[in-house]
Amino acid sequence: MCGRYSLAPDESKEIAQIVAEVQSRFGAASIHTGEIFPTNAAPVLLAEEQK
């Protein structure tokens, strides 16, 4: 099992906004899109409780 997945910002307006924000803060090369391999740095979304 490889563990690859795909990140396609063009399929979701919300994902596209998140990718654009990360790229503006950390540079365009900071986040991979398209096919993501296990050795690539990739974004992770975490759910947090509202306080």
Buried (B, 14 or more C-beta within 10 A) or exposed (E): EEEEEEBEBEEEEEBBEBBEEBBEEEEEEEBBBEEBEEEEEEBEEEEEEEE
